[in-house]
Amino acid sequence: MNTATMSYGVRARERMPFAWDFVTLGLTAALLLVGIVMVTSASMSIAAKNFSDPFYFLERQFIFALAGLMLAWIMTRFPTELWHKYSLVLVVVALALLVLVLIPGLGARVNGARRWLRIGILNFQVSELAKVLVLTWVCSYCVRKRTELETTLPGLLKPFGLLALSGMLLLIEPDFGAATVLLATGFAVLFVAGARLRYVFVLVSTAVVAFALLALTSPYRLKRLMIFLHPFDDPFNGGFQLTQSLIAIGRGSWFGVGLGSSVQKLFYLPEAHTDFVFAVLAEELGLVGVIGVIALFVALVWRAFYISRLAAQAGLRFQAYVAMAFGVWLGLQAIVNMGVNMGVLPTKGLTLPLLSYGRSSLLVSLVWLGVVLRIYHEVKCSSRSAIMRMPGGTR
């Protein structure tokens, strides 16, 4: 494709009306609405006790949802080529954020972890944004260094080194869950981009062994692991949160106890409106509600993969990797959060995307969705431009 053709394609794309992906919009809206309802239900008691306002968390979730939607719309206005062009700058920003949050006075310590950066009166969890920026660089690298990545081990070691460095900074906070999701998503992108299977297998095995050794040699992490395996051995101390979550899910049965009728959220289940909102949802809406929410997540992940495939077919390789990275990240984080709530995974401190109360998570998730919507628009416009350039097409 020559420069003149590319220039024509960009001009044509900017002249065309925006191609909205209404399937993605509908799925996102459904998850946001379920999230707002469940955050309200799960938080009313604690909000009334601590803030004398039962709708304290609802108001903030609604405000940040609107802010996130506005930011998502802004992201749809920017060509994704800008993310590709400035990926190195973005990854430097990501690493700087991960370092700044570790500096006393700048990073806010909550529940023993230094994951938040103070911005005025607000705390922003930098790992949420850092994951997106690091993965953006990985996607860009896969395009720029395609041959090197596909043929040599050093070509794979470069992005692996960045992922490892980012993971180490996350572990220092500590944020074991975010580090795991980042590495898993990064490896998925590198594998799909063409890295040799044997090289990926060796590095993945190395990472798994390193994480296992880290967990087994750290008394704090080993204790959490043992509690996850046998929560009812210490139901009133270390295993309290998980046992309460399991009780909530068990009470839900097929159709739940009714919206707003959860008992476990009444000061029994800690973090009921954040990390464990899924347990409250299971208690109030039952297995039917759980299956409905899982179906929405599966559909949104599938849609991201579908957009990724469309972008690959249109020759937009960077955009294809970004859309795929979003789908992998969304699916992994949802699986981890639900697994923690159901006791099949150790407690990780990860929110359920678009559902849990979490300002940083909600904002970044919606911003990334805005980028995916922009990719869909560019794919559709590329298809139209290709038709217009064909013999007999209308310019």
C-alpha positions as CSV (number, residue, x, y, z in Angstrom):
1,M,0.0,0.0,0.0
2,N,1.6,3.3,-1.1
3,T,1.5,6.6,0.7
4,A,-1.1,8.1,-1.5
5,T,-3.5,5.2,-1.0
6,M,-2.9,5.3,2.8
7,S,-3.5,9.1,2.8
8,Y,-6.8,8.6,0.8
9,G,-7.9,5.9,3.3
10,V,-7.3,8.2,6.3
11,R,-9.2,11.1,4.7
12,A,-12.1,8.8,3.7
13,R,-12.3,7.3,7.2
14,E,-12.5,10.8,8.8
15,R,-15.3,11.8,6.3
16,M,-17.4,8.8,7.1
17,P,-20.0,8.8,9.9
18,F,-18.9,6.9,13.0
19,A,-19.6,3.2,12.8
20,W,-20.9,2.3,16.3
21,D,-20.8,-1.4,17.4
22,F,-24.2,-1.6,19.0
23,V,-23.6,-5.2,20.2
24,T,-20.7,-4.1,22.3
25,L,-22.6,-1.0,23.5
26,G,-25.6,-3.1,24.5
27,L,-23.5,-5.7,26.4
28,T,-21.6,-2.9,28.1
29,A,-24.8,-1.1,29.1
30,A,-26.3,-4.3,30.5
31,L,-23.2,-5.0,32.6
32,L,-23.1,-1.4,33.9
33,L,-26.7,-1.5,34.8
34,V,-26.4,-4.8,36.6
35,G,-23.3,-3.4,38.4
36,I,-25.1,-0.2,39.5
37,V,-28.0,-2.2,40.9
38,M,-25.8,-4.7,42.7
39,V,-23.4,-2.1,44.1
40,T,-26.4,-0.3,45.5
41,S,-27.9,-3.4,47.0
42,A,-24.6,-4.6,48.5
43,S,-23.5,-1.2,49.9
44,M,-26.7,0.3,51.4
45,S,-26.2,-1.0,54.9
46,I,-22.5,-0.1,55.2
47,A,-23.1,3.3,53.5
48,A,-25.9,4.1,55.9
49,K,-23.7,3.2,58.9
50,N,-20.5,4.9,57.8
51,F,-21.8,7.9,55.8
52,S,-25.4,8.3,57.0
53,D,-26.4,8.0,53.4
54,P,-27.6,4.6,52.0
55,F,-27.0,5.8,48.4
56,Y,-23.4,7.0,49.0
57,F,-21.7,4.4,46.8
58,L,-24.5,4.4,44.3
59,E,-24.0,8.1,43.7
60,R,-20.3,7.7,43.2
61,Q,-20.6,4.6,41.0
62,F,-23.1,6.5,38.8
63,I,-20.9,9.6,38.6
64,F,-17.8,7.6,37.6
65,A,-19.8,5.5,35.2
66,L,-20.8,8.7,33.4
67,A,-17.2,10.0,33.5
68,G,-16.0,6.7,32.1
69,L,-18.6,6.8,29.3
70,M,-17.5,10.3,28.5
71,L,-13.8,9.3,28.4
72,A,-14.8,6.3,26.2
73,W,-16.5,8.6,23.8
74,I,-13.3,10.8,23.7
75,M,-11.2,7.7,22.9
76,T,-13.5,6.9,19.9
77,R,-12.4,10.3,18.5
78,F,-8.7,9.4,18.4
79,P,-7.2,7.2,15.7
80,T,-5.7,4.1,17.2
81,E,-2.5,4.7,15.1
82,L,-1.7,7.3,17.8
83,W,-1.5,4.6,20.4
84,H,0.8,2.7,18.1
85,K,3.0,5.7,17.3
86,Y,3.4,6.8,21.0
87,S,3.5,3.3,22.6
88,L,7.0,3.9,23.9
89,V,6.0,7.1,25.6
90,L,3.0,5.2,27.1
91,V,5.0,2.4,28.5
92,V,7.4,4.9,30.1
93,V,4.4,6.6,31.7
94,A,3.2,3.2,33.0
95,L,6.5,2.3,34.6
96,A,6.7,5.8,36.1
97,L,3.3,5.4,37.7
98,L,4.3,2.0,39.1
99,V,7.4,3.5,40.7
100,L,5.6,6.7,41.9
101,V,3.0,4.7,43.8
102,L,5.8,3.1,45.9
103,I,7.1,6.5,47.1
104,P,5.8,7.3,50.6
105,G,3.7,10.4,50.6
106,L,2.7,9.9,47.0
107,G,1.4,6.3,47.2
108,A,-1.5,5.7,49.6
109,R,-1.4,2.6,51.7
110,V,-4.7,0.9,52.2
111,N,-5.1,-2.5,53.9
112,G,-1.3,-3.0,53.9
113,A,-0.9,-2.4,50.1
114,R,0.5,0.6,48.4
115,R,-1.5,0.6,45.2
116,W,-3.1,4.0,45.0
117,L,-1.7,7.4,43.9
118,R,-3.2,10.4,45.6
119,I,-4.7,12.9,43.1
120,G,-6.3,15.7,45.1
121,I,-9.0,14.2,47.3
122,L,-9.1,11.0,45.2
123,N,-7.0,7.8,45.1
124,F,-6.3,6.3,41.7
125,Q,-5.2,2.7,41.5
126,V,-2.3,3.0,39.0
127,S,-2.1,-0.7,38.2
128,E,-5.4,-0.5,36.3
129,L,-4.0,2.1,33.8
130,A,-0.4,0.6,33.8
131,K,-1.7,-2.7,32.6
132,V,-3.4,-1.1,29.6
133,L,-0.3,1.0,28.7
134,V,2.1,-1.9,29.0
135,L,-0.1,-4.2,26.9
136,T,-0.4,-1.4,24.3
137,W,3.4,-1.4,23.9
138,V,3.4,-5.2,23.7
139,C,0.9,-5.0,20.8
140,S,2.9,-2.3,19.1
141,Y,6.1,-4.4,19.5
142,C,4.4,-7.4,17.9
143,V,3.8,-5.3,14.8
144,R,7.1,-3.5,14.6
145,K,9.3,-6.5,15.4
146,R,7.2,-9.2,13.8
147,T,10.0,-11.1,12.1
148,E,12.3,-11.0,15.1
149,L,9.5,-12.2,17.4
150,E,8.5,-15.1,15.1
151,T,12.1,-16.4,14.5
152,T,14.3,-15.7,17.5
153,L,14.3,-16.1,21.3
154,P,15.8,-12.6,21.9
155,G,12.8,-11.2,20.0
156,L,10.5,-12.8,22.6
157,L,12.8,-11.9,25.6
158,K,12.5,-8.1,25.0
159,P,8.7,-7.9,25.7
160,F,9.0,-10.7,28.3
161,G,11.6,-8.5,30.1
162,L,9.1,-5.5,30.2
163,L,6.3,-7.8,31.4
164,A,8.6,-9.2,34.1
165,L,9.7,-5.7,35.2
166,S,6.1,-4.5,35.4
167,G,5.1,-7.6,37.2
168,M,7.9,-7.1,39.8
169,L,6.8,-3.5,40.4
170,L,3.2,-4.8,40.9
171,L,4.4,-7.5,43.3
172,I,6.2,-4.9,45.4
173,E,2.9,-3.0,46.1
174,P,1.9,-5.9,46.5
175,D,-0.7,-6.8,43.8
176,F,-0.2,-10.4,43.0
177,G,-3.5,-10.6,41.1
178,A,-2.8,-7.7,38.7
179,A,0.7,-9.1,38.0
180,T,-0.7,-12.5,37.1
181,V,-3.4,-11.1,34.8
182,L,-0.9,-8.8,33.1
183,L,1.6,-11.6,32.4
184,A,-1.0,-14.0,31.2
185,T,-2.6,-11.4,28.9
186,G,0.9,-10.4,27.6
187,F,1.9,-14.0,26.8
188,A,-1.5,-14.6,25.0
189,V,-0.8,-11.6,22.8
190,L,2.8,-12.7,22.1
191,F,1.7,-16.2,21.2
192,V,-1.1,-15.1,18.9
193,A,1.4,-12.6,17.3
194,G,3.6,-15.5,16.2
195,A,6.1,-16.2,18.9
196,R,7.3,-19.8,18.7
197,L,5.4,-22.2,20.9
198,R,8.5,-23.8,22.5
199,Y,9.9,-20.4,23.5
200,V,6.5,-19.3,24.9
201,F,6.3,-22.6,26.8
202,V,9.7,-22.2,28.4
203,L,9.1,-18.6,29.5
204,V,5.6,-19.4,30.8
205,S,6.9,-22.3,32.7
206,T,9.6,-20.1,34.2
207,A,7.1,-17.5,35.2
208,V,4.8,-20.1,36.8
209,V,7.7,-21.6,38.8
210,A,8.8,-18.1,39.9
211,F,5.3,-17.2,41.1
212,A,5.0,-20.6,42.9
213,L,8.3,-20.0,44.7
214,L,7.3,-16.5,45.5
215,A,4.0,-17.7,47.0
216,L,5.7,-20.6,49.0
217,T,8.6,-18.5,50.3
218,S,6.4,-15.6,51.5
219,P,4.6,-16.4,54.9
220,Y,1.9,-13.8,54.0
221,R,1.1,-15.4,50.6
222,L,1.5,-19.0,51.9
223,K,-1.0,-18.2,54.7
224,R,-3.5,-16.9,52.2
225,L,-3.0,-20.0,50.0
226,M,-3.6,-22.3,52.9
227,I,-6.7,-20.4,53.9
228,F,-8.0,-20.7,50.4
229,L,-7.5,-24.4,50.5
230,H,-9.2,-24.9,53.9
231,P,-11.2,-21.7,54.7
232,F,-13.5,-23.5,57.3
233,D,-10.4,-24.4,59.4
234,D,-10.3,-20.8,60.5
235,P,-13.8,-19.4,59.7
236,F,-13.7,-16.5,62.2
237,N,-10.3,-15.1,61.3
238,G,-8.3,-15.7,58.1
239,G,-11.0,-17.7,56.4
240,F,-13.9,-15.4,57.4
241,Q,-14.3,-13.5,54.1
242,L,-14.3,-16.7,52.0
243,T,-16.6,-18.6,54.3
244,Q,-19.1,-15.7,54.2
245,S,-18.9,-15.6,50.4
246,L,-19.5,-19.3,50.2
247,I,-22.5,-19.0,52.5
248,A,-23.9,-16.2,50.4
249,I,-23.6,-18.2,47.2
250,G,-25.1,-21.3,48.8
251,R,-28.1,-19.3,50.1
252,G,-28.9,-18.1,46.5
253,S,-30.0,-21.6,45.3
254,W,-31.7,-21.4,41.9
255,F,-33.5,-18.1,41.9
256,G,-32.0,-16.2,44.9
257,V,-33.5,-14.7,48.0
258,G,-34.7,-11.6,46.1
259,L,-33.1,-8.4,45.1
260,G,-32.1,-6.4,48.2
261,S,-32.7,-9.4,50.6
262,S,-29.1,-10.5,51.1
263,V,-28.2,-11.3,54.7
264,Q,-24.5,-11.7,54.2
265,K,-24.1,-8.1,53.0
266,L,-25.3,-6.9,56.4
267,F,-21.8,-6.5,57.9
268,Y,-21.0,-10.2,57.6
269,L,-19.2,-10.2,54.2
270,P,-16.3,-7.7,54.0
271,E,-15.9,-5.8,50.7
272,A,-19.4,-6.9,49.7
273,H,-19.8,-4.0,47.1
274,T,-16.2,-4.3,45.7
275,D,-14.3,-7.6,45.3
276,F,-17.2,-9.7,46.5
277,V,-20.2,-8.2,44.8
278,F,-20.5,-11.4,42.8
279,A,-21.3,-13.3,46.0
280,V,-24.1,-10.8,46.8
281,L,-25.4,-11.2,43.3
282,A,-25.4,-15.0,43.6
283,E,-27.3,-14.7,46.9
284,E,-30.0,-12.3,45.7
285,L,-30.4,-13.5,42.1
286,G,-29.4,-17.2,42.4
287,L,-27.9,-19.5,39.8
288,V,-30.2,-17.9,37.1
289,G,-28.7,-14.5,37.8
290,V,-25.1,-15.9,37.9
291,I,-25.6,-17.6,34.5
292,G,-27.0,-14.4,33.1
293,V,-24.0,-12.3,34.2
294,I,-21.5,-15.0,33.0
295,A,-23.3,-15.0,29.6
296,L,-22.9,-11.2,29.3
297,F,-19.2,-11.5,30.0
298,V,-18.8,-14.4,27.6
299,A,-20.6,-12.4,24.9
300,L,-18.5,-9.3,25.4
301,V,-15.3,-11.3,25.3
302,W,-16.5,-13.0,22.2
303,R,-17.3,-9.7,20.6
304,A,-13.8,-8.3,21.4
305,F,-12.3,-11.4,19.7
306,Y,-14.7,-10.9,16.7
307,I,-13.5,-7.3,16.3
308,S,-9.9,-8.5,16.6
309,R,-10.5,-11.0,13.8
310,L,-12.1,-8.3,11.6
311,A,-9.2,-6.0,12.2
312,A,-6.7,-8.8,11.3
313,Q,-8.6,-9.5,8.1
314,A,-8.5,-5.8,7.2
315,G,-4.7,-5.7,7.7
316,L,-4.9,-3.7,10.9
317,R,-2.6,-5.9,12.9
318,F,-1.9,-3.5,15.8
319,Q,-5.6,-2.9,16.3
320,A,-6.3,-6.7,16.1
321,Y,-3.8,-7.3,19.0
322,V,-5.3,-4.5,21.1
323,A,-8.8,-5.8,20.7
324,M,-7.7,-9.3,21.5
325,A,-5.7,-8.1,24.6
326,F,-8.9,-6.4,25.9
327,G,-10.9,-9.6,25.4
328,V,-8.3,-11.8,27.2
329,W,-7.9,-9.3,30.0
330,L,-11.7,-9.0,30.5
331,G,-12.2,-12.7,30.5
332,L,-9.2,-13.4,32.8
333,Q,-10.1,-10.8,35.4
334,A,-13.8,-11.9,35.4
335,I,-12.8,-15.6,35.9
336,V,-10.3,-14.7,38.7
337,N,-12.9,-12.6,40.6
338,M,-15.6,-15.2,40.2
339,G,-13.2,-18.0,41.1
340,V,-12.1,-16.1,44.3
341,N,-15.8,-15.6,45.3
342,M,-16.5,-19.3,44.8
343,G,-13.4,-20.4,46.6
344,V,-11.6,-22.1,43.7
345,L,-8.8,-19.5,43.5
346,P,-6.9,-17.7,46.3
347,T,-8.0,-14.2,47.2
348,K,-6.5,-11.7,44.7
349,G,-8.1,-8.3,45.4
350,L,-9.3,-8.0,41.8
351,T,-12.6,-6.3,41.0
352,L,-15.2,-7.7,38.7
353,P,-15.0,-5.5,35.6
354,L,-17.9,-3.1,35.1
355,L,-19.8,-4.6,38.0
356,S,-17.8,-4.0,41.2
357,Y,-17.5,-0.6,42.9
358,G,-14.1,0.6,41.9
359,R,-13.5,4.0,40.4
360,S,-10.1,3.3,38.8
361,S,-11.2,0.0,37.4
362,L,-14.5,1.3,36.0
363,L,-12.8,4.3,34.4
364,V,-10.0,2.3,32.8
365,S,-12.4,-0.5,31.6
366,L,-14.6,2.0,29.9
367,V,-11.7,3.9,28.3
368,W,-10.4,0.6,26.9
369,L,-13.9,-0.2,25.6
370,G,-13.8,3.2,23.8
371,V,-10.6,2.1,22.1
372,V,-12.2,-1.2,21.0
373,L,-15.2,0.8,19.6
374,R,-12.7,3.0,17.7
375,I,-11.1,-0.2,16.2
376,Y,-14.5,-1.4,15.1
377,H,-15.1,1.9,13.3
378,E,-11.7,1.8,11.6
379,V,-12.3,-1.7,10.4
380,K,-15.7,-0.8,8.9
381,C,-14.2,2.3,7.3
382,S,-11.3,0.3,5.9
383,S,-13.8,-2.1,4.3
384,R,-15.8,0.7,2.8
385,S,-12.6,2.4,1.5
386,A,-11.5,-0.9,-0.1
387,I,-14.9,-1.2,-1.9
388,M,-14.7,2.4,-3.1
389,R,-11.2,1.8,-4.5
390,M,-12.3,-1.2,-6.5
391,P,-13.0,-0.8,-10.2
392,G,-16.5,0.5,-10.6
393,G,-16.5,1.7,-6.9
394,T,-17.7,5.2,-6.1
395,R,-15.1,7.6,-4.8
